[in-house]
Amino acid sequence: MDLNCFRDRLFDLLNDSEEMEIADMNADEQNSLIAVRTESRKVFEIVCREATDREYRWKNAK
């Protein structure tokens, strides 16, 4: 799965989730960012990027 596909699926998961109480979302595809506004009017940003060095860390974690 590439980064764009992952970001799109994450957006869809959040959009379909009623438990998260999301009022609105905006996707900034150029910066791989998803901005989420909740019903309580708080705003969160989710940055999606591929962490290329993490696979080594996961394999060698204790």
SULNORSUL-V391427 format. One record per backbone hydrogen bond with DSSP energy under -0.5 kcal/mol. NH is the residue of the N-H (numbers start at 0). CO is the residue of the C=O. Records with the same first field share a line. If there is no record, write none. Layout:
NH = CO  CO
This chain:
5 = 1
6 = 2
7 = 3
8 = 4
9 = 5
10 = 6
11 = 7
12 = 8
13 = 9
14 = 10
15 = 11
16 = 12  13
17 = 15
20 = 17
21 = 16
22 = 36
23 = 36
25 = 34
27 = 25  32
28 = 26
30 = 27
31 = 28
32 = 27
33 = 45
34 = 25
35 = 43
36 = 23
37 = 35  41
38 = 20
40 = 37
43 = 35
45 = 33
46 = 44
47 = 31  45
48 = 46
51 = 49
53 = 50
56 = 52
57 = 53
58 = 54
59 = 55
60 = 57
